[in-house]
Amino acid sequence: MSLSLLRHTPYLTSTVPLPIQYFFISFTKMPKTRLSTIRQNSGSEVGGVVPKNRVKKRRVEMIAKEVKTESPDQKFLRYPEIEDFANKSSNINSQSIQPPANWERVIEGIRKMRSSEHAPVDSIDPDEGVTSLQPKERRFAVLIGSLLSSQTKGHVTHEANQRLLENGLLSADSMDKADEVTIKTLIYPVGFYTRKARHLKQVAKICVSKYDGDIPSTVDELLLLPGVGPKIAHLVMIMAWNKVEGICVDTHVHRVSNRLGWVSQPGKKQGTRSPEETRVSLQQWLPKEEWVSINLLLVGFGQTICTPLRPRCAKCTVSQFCPSAFKEMSSPASTSRTLSPKKKH
């Protein structure tokens, strides 16, 4: 997938929150000793019957007393209070991962390699014909172009987008009124063009009925649209709304980040299994000022040097910092054949 739209987008200094993480807290039964004590004390009431509200009051008083007199070494379990939830939530949202060693030198080296070699992602002008549109139409065109780009080469996406533009279908109103067969014909041969034609019609109808011809302005709302995943949602937020709320991760960014050892699964040493896991992992340590540029940087690098099947490790100037390349370079057999990392992601 080509995300060349990011090439002409300046970085915004908006504050970007880290991804929300969910957690669960299990309540544990109170120790039998405490319950037995309460039962023993309750027997002093007349007839051995104690009103429920009085038992509850006694239980609370006894728990409070135990908490107050508890020593630091005792692992006493108690019901969490509101403050406990707030503190745990705050700690989770603010946690960060230690940045990988030499990541700045790696990025600088990749920038130098990118400046000396042209990549396919650099060939397309995303603004061609779009800048003349009205704001609503331009935002809708960005959304449509992003949807078309999934599982499709950049030049194919660009040509399909231009055909829609030439036929006046890059607005929510016009696409909503257009025949699905017409849309399918115009966007062919993009990947999954039949399904995408159906999604485009559905998206156009939603934009007309719910957003007055405009597109959603939040990641959460964008994710509710047919065919829109996190990668597309964050790209549209940057390009259409000028807001940086996350990193756009495609197959190249996912692959290169794993080969460099920059990302890992939560609580594990293994690499990430999906672009979305890669996005979350990268955002935990990569400075926000790099969130926009990292996509174009790694996409081009993945197209020219760190390619999927036969990466050109011998030509890569940062291979000494790459754990995948190092394994291959250190093996005796590497001297007789082209270098390529053993680890595949």
RARAUR-V862306 format. One record per residue. PHI is phi in radians with two decimals (none if undefined). OMEGA is omega in whole degrees, 0 to 359 (none if undefined). BURIAL is b if it has 16 or more other ideal C-beta (glycine too) atoms within 10 Angstrom, else e. Layout:
phi: (PHI/PHI)
omega: (OMEGA/OMEGA)
burial: (BURIAL/BURIAL)
This chain:
phi: (none/-1.68/-2.01/-1.16/-1.02/-1.33/-1.05/-1.76/-1.76/-1.23/-1.29/-1.76/-1.61/-1.29/-1.38/-1.95/-1.26/-1.23/-1.03/-1.32/-2.06/-1.85/-2.53/-2.22/-2.09/-1.64/-1.55/-1.88/-1.08/-1.20/-1.00/-1.07/-1.06/-1.22/-1.16/-1.15/-1.13/-1.12/-1.11/-1.10/-1.16/-1.21/-1.26/-1.37/-1.30/-1.08/1.34/1.26/-1.90/-2.07/-0.99/-1.03/-1.13/-1.28/-1.07/-1.08/-1.11/-1.11/-1.04/-1.08/-1.10/-1.19/-1.09/-1.07/-1.15/-1.14/-1.10/-1.17/-1.64/-1.19/-1.47/-1.07/-1.41/-1.39/-1.67/-1.53/-1.63/-2.47/-1.18/-1.24/-1.69/-1.01/-1.08/-1.11/-1.07/-1.09/-1.17/-1.13/-1.08/-1.11/-1.15/-1.19/-1.20/-1.72/-1.20/-2.45/-1.73/-1.07/-1.02/-1.13/-1.10/1.12/-1.10/-1.19/-1.17/-1.14/-1.08/-1.10/-1.15/-1.15/-1.05/-1.16/-1.13/-1.15/-1.28/-1.77/-2.42/-1.32/-2.02/-0.95/-1.16/-1.51/-1.47/-1.91/-1.65/-1.21/-1.57/-1.06/1.39/-1.63/-1.12/-1.42/-1.33/-1.19/-0.87/-1.09/-1.18/-1.11/-1.11/-1.14/-1.11/-1.10/-1.10/-1.13/-1.07/-1.18/-1.11/-1.18/-1.27/-1.11/1.02/-2.48/-1.18/-1.02/-1.19/-1.19/-1.07/-1.07/-1.15/-1.13/-1.10/-1.17/-1.17/-1.10/-1.12/-1.13/-1.71/1.18/-1.88/-1.66/-2.51/-1.08/-1.09/-1.17/-1.24/-1.10/-1.50/-1.28/-1.37/-1.07/-1.12/-1.09/-1.08/-1.06/-1.15/-1.25/-1.60/-1.03/-1.88/-1.08/-1.06/0.95/-1.09/-1.16/-1.15/-1.17/-1.08/-1.16/-1.12/-1.08/-1.09/-1.13/-1.10/-1.07/-1.10/-1.14/-1.12/-1.24/-1.37/-1.86/-2.16/0.96/1.51/-1.63/-2.02/-1.03/-1.93/-2.31/-1.08/-1.04/-1.23/-1.10/-1.17/-1.42/-1.35/-1.03/1.45/-1.72/-1.94/-0.99/-1.05/-1.18/-1.05/-1.23/-1.12/-1.15/-1.06/-1.24/-1.35/-1.58/-1.92/1.05/-2.20/-1.77/-2.12/3.14/-1.59/-1.49/-2.05/-1.93/-1.11/-1.21/-1.08/-1.08/-1.17/-1.11/-1.07/-1.26/-1.11/-1.35/1.29/-1.49/-2.32/-2.72/-1.23/-0.97/1.30/-2.28/-1.68/-1.23/-1.20/-1.28/-1.78/-2.59/-0.99/-1.17/-1.10/-1.11/-1.03/-1.09/-1.16/-1.08/-1.19/-1.40/-2.42/-1.26/-1.00/-1.08/-1.19/-1.74/-1.12/-1.42/-1.27/-1.10/-1.13/-1.06/-1.10/-1.38/-1.11/-1.09/-1.11/-1.24/-1.46/-1.94/-1.96/-1.56/-1.24/-1.05/-1.67/-2.24/-1.09/-1.59/-1.10/-1.14/-1.61/-1.29/-1.47/-2.04/-1.11/-1.19/-1.76/-1.76/-1.08/-1.23/-1.22/-1.07/-1.06/-1.30/-1.17/-1.47/-1.49/-1.02/-1.23/-1.21/-1.30/-1.84/-2.63/-1.12/-1.22/-2.72/-1.19/-1.28/-1.32/-1.98/-2.19)
omega: (179/178/184/179/184/188/184/183/177/178/178/183/179/180/183/181/176/181/178/176/184/178/181/179/180/176/182/178/179/180/181/182/181/180/180/178/180/180/180/179/182/181/181/180/180/177/180/181/182/176/183/182/179/176/180/180/180/180/180/181/181/178/180/180/180/179/183/184/184/177/181/183/182/178/183/181/178/178/179/178/181/181/179/178/183/181/180/179/181/181/181/183/184/183/179/180/177/180/178/181/174/183/179/178/178/180/179/179/178/178/180/178/180/182/183/181/181/179/179/181/180/189/189/175/184/183/183/177/185/184/181/181/174/185/180/182/180/179/179/179/177/179/181/179/179/177/181/188/181/179/184/177/186/183/178/177/182/181/178/179/180/178/176/180/181/179/175/183/179/171/183/181/184/180/178/181/184/177/182/179/178/180/180/180/183/184/176/13/177/180/179/186/179/179/181/177/178/179/180/177/180/179/180/180/179/181/180/186/187/186/177/178/178/179/178/184/177/179/182/180/179/181/178/181/179/176/183/175/182/181/180/182/181/177/180/178/180/187/185/186/177/181/179/181/179/179/175/184/175/185/179/179/179/182/183/180/178/179/179/182/184/187/178/177/181/178/182/178/180/178/181/185/183/176/180/175/178/179/181/181/179/184/180/179/183/180/186/180/178/188/180/187/185/181/181/181/184/176/179/178/179/179/187/185/184/185/186/188/182/180/184/184/181/180/183/183/178/183/179/178/184/180/180/180/183/181/182/183/183/181/181/184/186/182/184/180/182/181/174/183/178/184/179/179/none)
burial: (b/b/b/b/b/b/b/e/b/e/e/b/e/e/e/b/e/e/e/e/e/e/e/e/e/e/e/e/e/b/e/e/e/e/e/e/e/b/e/e/e/b/e/e/e/e/e/e/e/b/e/e/e/e/e/e/e/e/b/e/e/b/b/e/e/b/e/e/e/e/e/e/e/e/e/e/e/e/e/e/e/e/e/e/e/e/e/e/e/e/e/e/e/e/e/e/e/e/e/b/e/e/b/e/e/b/b/e/b/b/e/e/b/b/e/e/e/e/b/e/b/b/e/b/e/b/e/e/e/b/e/e/b/e/e/b/b/b/b/b/b/b/b/b/b/b/b/b/b/b/e/b/e/b/e/b/b/b/e/b/b/b/e/b/b/e/e/e/b/b/b/b/e/b/b/b/e/b/e/e/e/e/b/b/e/b/b/e/e/b/b/e/b/e/e/b/b/b/b/b/b/e/b/b/e/b/b/b/e/e/b/e/b/b/b/b/e/e/b/e/e/b/e/e/b/e/b/b/e/b/b/b/b/b/b/b/b/b/b/b/b/e/b/b/b/b/b/b/b/b/b/b/b/b/b/b/b/b/b/b/b/b/b/b/e/e/e/e/e/e/b/b/e/e/b/e/b/b/b/b/b/b/b/b/e/b/e/e/e/b/b/b/b/b/b/b/b/b/b/b/b/b/b/b/b/b/e/e/e/e/b/e/b/e/e/b/e/b/b/e/b/b/e/b/b/b/e/b/b/e/e/e/e/b/e/e/e/e/b/b/b/e/e/e/b)
